[in-house]
Amino acid sequence: MKRRVLMAAGLSTGVSFLVSRHSQAQTGTLNLYSARHYNTDEALYGNFADLSGIKINRVDAEPDPLIERLKAEGDKSPCDVLITTDAGRIERARQMGLLQPVTSAVLAKAVPAHLRDPDNNWFGFSKRARVILFNKEKLTAATAPQNYEDLADPKWKGKILIRSSGHIYNQSLVGSLIAAIGVEKTEAWAKGMAANLARPSRGGDTDQIKGVAAGEAELCVSNTYYSVNLMRSKKPEDREIAAKVGIVFPNQSNRGTHVNISGGAVAKYAPNKEAAVKFMEYLVSPPAQKYFAEGNSEFPVVAGVPLSAELASLGAFKEDQLNARVYAQNNAEALKIMDRAGWK
């Protein structure tokens, strides 16, 4: 097994609750399986090691292979904490019996109820909104669709870009629609969406944004961090793309915009459970939240944590309070609906 040990690095001012609760230097190891691959995470994890004295052995991989690895290792797994993207993936790990509940007043207080598992098997540590983006030369924030449901209107035929139905971001979005409007109406919506595509789905969210900026379509659907990463890019051409598109946070007059998470959980057979819980609690401290969120231009889950200038420029918005486990559990049904609708 390939592991990388991260030593002390990061903030000079750190996580006060760790220092105060564990004034004696701790020793030990934390085995982390992570599907996040951002430069700021190095400082995030190193800061925990510096404050706690606990070394982190990290295994980096894509989310699905990590979950399959955890399953294959069974009770011999060295994994203490699993971190992955999208509630659908971490909920899948829970359904496979790979996680264990955590009792922590720190986590319960810091993480909003809709961004954590009702049985405390996993917790969201950063969040991303799935929004509608529009070509500023063609539309304004007022003339663009205001709700996800509006995207199925025939007036947008041939004018929408969105990634494939096979991607879990769309499965979670459609899972939230199932919860909001029911299976029958969601299927009708998916058929409308499929009919309105400017071209067959291909590429990731950034590709959809680039397509809208280039005039290939008037609208697309994307997670916020893809747009903000273009805004923050050192490449002038990326910033130019970001400047050509506007953002609408959907469903502001009703249930709110769908939000998803990067989340973490303690593995079922964690050999270092105490260290695992300490690490999870560390991730909701303000300095860690800043690192965790800024690594991918995401929103922190803890209120009051400063945002980057680019992320703050998007403005405040009302978010859907649907519990993430609900839409995650709807992923399989959502995929069937999209397949039947011809959305590939």
C-alpha positions as CSV (number, residue, x, y, z in Angstrom):
1,M,0.0,0.0,0.0
2,K,1.4,3.4,-1.0
3,R,1.2,6.0,1.7
4,R,2.6,9.5,2.1
5,V,3.4,10.8,5.6
6,L,2.8,14.5,6.0
7,M,4.8,16.3,8.6
8,A,4.3,19.6,10.3
9,A,3.3,22.5,8.0
10,G,0.7,25.2,7.8
11,L,-0.7,27.9,10.0
12,S,1.2,29.6,12.8
13,T,-2.1,30.2,14.6
14,G,-4.1,27.1,14.7
15,V,-7.0,25.2,16.2
16,S,-7.4,26.4,19.7
17,F,-9.8,23.6,20.7
18,L,-7.1,21.0,19.8
19,V,-4.5,22.8,21.8
20,S,-6.7,23.4,24.8
21,R,-8.2,19.9,24.9
22,H,-4.9,18.1,24.2
23,S,-2.3,20.3,25.8
24,Q,0.0,17.3,26.1
25,A,1.5,16.4,22.7
26,Q,-0.1,13.4,21.2
27,T,1.7,10.6,19.4
28,G,0.2,8.2,16.9
29,T,-0.9,7.8,13.4
30,L,-4.0,8.6,11.3
31,N,-4.6,6.6,8.1
32,L,-6.5,8.8,5.7
33,Y,-8.2,7.7,2.4
34,S,-8.8,10.9,0.5
35,A,-10.4,11.7,-2.8
36,R,-9.5,15.4,-2.6
37,H,-6.4,16.5,-4.5
38,Y,-5.8,20.1,-3.8
39,N,-2.6,21.9,-2.9
40,T,-4.0,23.6,0.1
41,D,-4.9,20.2,1.6
42,E,-1.2,19.7,2.2
43,A,-1.1,22.6,4.7
44,L,-4.5,21.5,6.1
45,Y,-3.3,18.0,7.0
46,G,0.2,19.2,8.0
47,N,-1.3,21.7,10.4
48,F,-3.2,19.0,12.1
49,A,-0.1,16.9,12.5
50,D,1.7,19.9,13.9
51,L,-1.0,20.7,16.5
52,S,-1.8,17.2,17.6
53,G,1.5,15.3,17.1
54,I,-0.4,12.7,15.1
55,K,1.1,11.8,11.7
56,I,-1.1,11.4,8.7
57,N,-0.6,8.5,6.3
58,R,-2.6,9.4,3.2
59,V,-3.8,7.3,0.4
60,D,-5.0,9.5,-2.6
61,A,-7.3,8.1,-5.2
62,E,-10.6,8.7,-7.0
63,P,-13.7,8.3,-4.9
64,D,-15.1,5.1,-6.3
65,P,-11.8,3.1,-6.2
66,L,-11.2,4.2,-2.6
67,I,-14.6,2.9,-1.6
68,E,-14.1,-0.4,-3.4
69,R,-10.7,-0.6,-1.7
70,L,-12.2,-0.1,1.7
71,K,-14.8,-2.8,0.9
72,A,-12.2,-5.3,-0.3
73,E,-10.0,-4.7,2.8
74,G,-12.8,-5.5,5.2
75,D,-12.0,-5.7,8.9
76,K,-8.3,-5.7,8.0
77,S,-8.5,-2.1,6.6
78,P,-6.0,0.4,8.0
79,C,-8.3,3.3,7.1
80,D,-9.3,5.6,9.9
81,V,-11.0,8.4,7.9
82,L,-12.5,8.5,4.4
83,I,-12.9,11.8,2.7
84,T,-14.7,12.1,-0.6
85,T,-16.7,14.4,-2.8
86,D,-20.5,14.3,-3.3
87,A,-22.9,13.0,-0.7
88,G,-23.9,10.3,-3.1
89,R,-20.5,8.7,-2.8
90,I,-20.1,8.9,0.9
91,E,-23.7,7.7,1.4
92,R,-22.9,4.7,-0.8
93,A,-20.1,3.9,1.6
94,R,-22.5,4.1,4.5
95,Q,-25.0,1.8,2.7
96,M,-22.2,-0.7,2.1
97,G,-21.5,-0.8,5.9
98,L,-18.1,0.7,5.6
99,L,-18.6,3.6,8.1
100,Q,-19.4,4.0,11.8
101,P,-21.4,6.6,13.6
102,V,-19.5,9.3,15.5
103,T,-20.7,11.0,18.7
104,S,-19.2,14.5,18.8
105,A,-20.8,17.6,20.2
106,V,-18.2,19.6,18.2
107,L,-19.3,18.2,14.9
108,A,-23.0,18.3,15.8
109,K,-22.8,22.0,16.6
110,A,-20.6,23.0,13.7
111,V,-22.2,21.1,10.7
112,P,-25.7,22.1,9.8
113,A,-28.2,19.2,10.0
114,H,-28.9,19.0,6.3
115,L,-25.2,18.6,5.5
116,R,-24.6,15.6,7.7
117,D,-26.0,12.1,8.0
118,P,-29.0,11.9,10.4
119,D,-27.3,9.0,12.2
120,N,-23.9,10.8,12.3
121,N,-22.1,8.3,10.0
122,W,-20.7,11.2,7.8
123,F,-20.3,14.9,7.9
124,G,-20.0,17.6,5.2
125,F,-16.9,19.8,5.5
126,S,-17.3,22.0,2.5
127,K,-20.2,22.6,0.1
128,R,-20.8,23.5,-3.5
129,A,-24.0,24.9,-5.1
130,R,-25.2,23.6,-8.5
131,V,-26.2,26.7,-10.4
132,I,-27.4,27.9,-13.8
133,L,-24.9,29.9,-15.8
134,F,-25.8,32.1,-18.8
135,N,-24.1,33.8,-21.7
136,K,-24.1,37.6,-20.8
137,E,-24.4,38.6,-24.5
138,K,-27.6,36.6,-24.8
139,L,-29.3,36.8,-21.4
140,T,-29.3,38.7,-18.1
141,A,-29.9,37.4,-14.6
142,A,-33.5,38.4,-15.0
143,T,-34.2,36.7,-18.4
144,A,-32.3,33.5,-17.6
145,P,-34.2,30.6,-16.0
146,Q,-34.9,31.2,-12.3
147,N,-35.6,27.5,-11.3
148,Y,-34.2,24.1,-12.2
149,E,-37.7,23.2,-13.4
150,D,-37.6,26.1,-16.0
151,L,-34.7,24.4,-17.8
152,A,-37.2,21.9,-19.3
153,D,-39.3,24.7,-21.0
154,P,-39.3,24.2,-24.8
155,K,-38.2,27.9,-25.2
156,W,-34.6,26.7,-24.3
157,K,-34.5,24.0,-27.0
158,G,-31.0,23.7,-28.3
159,K,-29.7,26.2,-25.8
160,I,-28.5,24.1,-22.8
161,L,-25.2,22.3,-22.0
162,I,-24.8,19.9,-19.1
163,R,-22.5,17.0,-18.3
164,S,-23.7,13.4,-18.7
165,S,-26.3,11.7,-16.6
166,G,-23.6,9.2,-15.5
167,H,-21.9,11.8,-13.4
168,I,-22.9,11.7,-9.8
169,Y,-23.3,15.5,-9.5
170,N,-26.3,15.3,-11.9
171,Q,-27.6,12.2,-10.1
172,S,-27.6,14.1,-6.8
173,L,-29.3,17.2,-8.5
174,V,-32.0,15.0,-10.0
175,G,-32.3,13.2,-6.7
176,S,-33.2,16.5,-5.0
177,L,-35.8,17.1,-7.7
178,I,-37.3,13.7,-7.0
179,A,-37.7,14.7,-3.3
180,A,-39.1,18.1,-4.3
181,I,-41.6,17.3,-7.1
182,G,-41.9,13.5,-7.2
183,V,-40.8,10.9,-9.7
184,E,-43.4,11.5,-12.4
185,K,-42.7,15.3,-12.7
186,T,-39.0,14.7,-12.5
187,E,-39.2,12.3,-15.4
188,A,-41.1,14.8,-17.5
189,W,-38.5,17.4,-16.5
190,A,-35.6,15.1,-17.5
191,K,-37.2,14.5,-20.9
192,G,-37.5,18.3,-21.4
193,M,-33.9,18.7,-20.4
194,A,-32.7,16.1,-22.9
195,A,-34.8,17.8,-25.7
196,N,-33.2,21.1,-24.9
197,L,-29.5,20.1,-25.1
198,A,-27.4,22.0,-27.6
199,R,-25.4,18.9,-28.2
200,P,-24.9,15.4,-26.6
201,S,-23.4,15.7,-23.1
202,R,-19.6,15.5,-23.0
203,G,-16.9,16.8,-20.8
204,G,-16.9,18.2,-17.2
205,D,-18.5,21.3,-15.8
206,T,-15.7,23.6,-17.0
207,D,-16.3,22.4,-20.5
208,Q,-19.9,23.4,-20.2
209,I,-19.0,26.9,-19.0
210,K,-16.5,27.3,-21.8
211,G,-19.2,26.2,-24.3
212,V,-21.5,28.9,-23.0
213,A,-18.8,31.6,-23.1
214,A,-18.0,30.6,-26.7
215,G,-21.6,30.9,-27.8
216,E,-22.2,27.2,-28.3
217,A,-25.2,27.5,-26.0
218,E,-26.9,30.1,-23.9
219,L,-27.1,28.2,-20.7
220,C,-25.4,25.5,-18.7
221,V,-25.5,23.8,-15.3
222,S,-22.4,23.7,-13.2
223,N,-21.1,23.5,-9.6
224,T,-20.1,27.0,-8.4
225,Y,-16.4,26.1,-7.8
226,Y,-15.7,25.5,-11.5
227,S,-16.7,29.1,-12.3
228,V,-14.9,30.5,-9.3
229,N,-11.7,28.5,-10.2
230,L,-11.8,30.2,-13.6
231,M,-12.2,33.6,-11.9
232,R,-9.2,32.8,-9.7
233,S,-7.0,31.4,-12.5
234,K,-3.6,32.8,-13.3
235,K,-4.4,32.4,-17.0
236,P,-6.0,35.5,-18.6
237,E,-8.0,33.3,-21.0
238,D,-9.7,31.6,-18.1
239,R,-10.6,34.8,-16.4
240,E,-12.0,36.0,-19.8
241,I,-14.2,33.0,-19.9
242,A,-15.5,33.6,-16.4
243,A,-16.3,37.2,-17.3
244,K,-18.5,36.2,-20.2
245,V,-20.9,34.2,-18.0
246,G,-23.3,35.1,-15.3
247,I,-24.7,33.0,-12.5
248,V,-28.3,32.4,-11.3
249,F,-28.8,30.6,-8.0
250,P,-32.0,28.6,-8.8
251,N,-35.2,28.3,-6.8
252,Q,-34.6,31.3,-4.6
253,S,-38.3,32.0,-4.4
254,N,-39.1,28.5,-3.1
255,R,-37.0,25.7,-1.7
256,G,-33.5,27.1,-2.5
257,T,-30.5,26.0,-4.5
258,H,-29.3,22.5,-4.4
259,V,-26.0,22.1,-2.5
260,N,-23.7,19.2,-2.3
261,I,-20.7,18.4,-0.1
262,S,-17.2,17.2,0.3
263,G,-17.6,15.0,3.3
264,G,-15.7,12.8,5.8
265,A,-16.4,9.7,7.9
266,V,-14.8,7.4,10.3
267,A,-14.2,4.0,8.8
268,K,-16.0,1.0,10.4
269,Y,-12.8,-0.7,11.4
270,A,-10.7,2.4,12.1
271,P,-7.7,1.2,14.2
272,N,-7.2,4.8,15.5
273,K,-10.7,5.9,16.2
274,E,-9.8,8.6,18.8
275,A,-7.4,10.2,16.4
276,A,-10.0,9.9,13.7
277,V,-12.6,11.8,15.7
278,K,-10.0,14.5,16.7
279,F,-9.2,14.9,13.0
280,M,-12.9,15.2,12.0
281,E,-13.4,17.8,14.7
282,Y,-10.3,19.7,13.5
283,L,-11.9,20.0,10.0
284,V,-14.7,22.2,11.4
285,S,-12.3,24.7,13.1
286,P,-12.2,28.1,11.3
287,P,-8.6,27.8,10.0
288,A,-9.2,24.3,8.7
289,Q,-12.5,25.4,7.2
290,K,-10.7,28.1,5.3
291,Y,-8.1,25.7,3.9
292,F,-10.7,23.0,3.2
293,A,-13.0,25.3,1.3
294,E,-10.4,27.4,-0.5
295,G,-8.6,24.4,-1.9
296,N,-11.4,24.0,-4.5
297,S,-13.2,27.4,-4.2
298,E,-16.0,25.8,-2.2
299,F,-18.2,27.2,0.5
300,P,-17.3,26.4,4.1
301,V,-20.0,24.6,6.1
302,V,-19.3,26.6,9.2
303,A,-20.9,30.0,9.4
304,G,-18.7,33.1,9.6
305,V,-15.6,31.7,7.9
306,P,-14.2,34.3,5.5
307,L,-14.6,33.6,1.8
308,S,-12.2,34.4,-1.1
309,A,-13.1,37.6,-2.9
310,E,-14.2,35.7,-6.0
311,L,-16.5,33.4,-4.0
312,A,-17.9,36.2,-2.0
313,S,-18.6,38.1,-5.3
314,L,-21.3,35.5,-6.1
315,G,-23.4,36.9,-3.2
316,A,-25.6,35.3,-0.6
317,F,-28.2,32.8,-1.6
318,K,-30.9,30.6,-0.1
319,E,-29.9,26.9,-0.1
320,D,-32.2,23.9,-0.2
321,Q,-32.4,22.4,3.3
322,L,-33.1,18.9,2.1
323,N,-30.9,16.5,4.0
324,A,-28.0,15.3,1.8
325,R,-28.7,11.7,2.6
326,V,-32.2,12.0,1.0
327,Y,-31.0,13.1,-2.4
328,A,-28.0,10.7,-2.2
329,Q,-30.3,7.8,-1.7
330,N,-32.3,8.9,-4.8
331,N,-29.2,8.6,-7.0
332,A,-30.0,5.2,-8.5
333,E,-33.6,6.2,-9.3
334,A,-32.3,9.5,-10.7
335,L,-30.0,7.7,-13.1
336,K,-32.9,5.4,-14.3
337,I,-35.1,8.5,-14.9
338,M,-32.4,10.2,-17.0
339,D,-31.7,7.1,-19.0
340,R,-35.4,6.7,-19.8
341,A,-35.5,10.4,-20.8
342,G,-32.7,9.9,-23.3
343,W,-30.2,12.0,-21.3
344,K,-27.0,10.1,-21.7
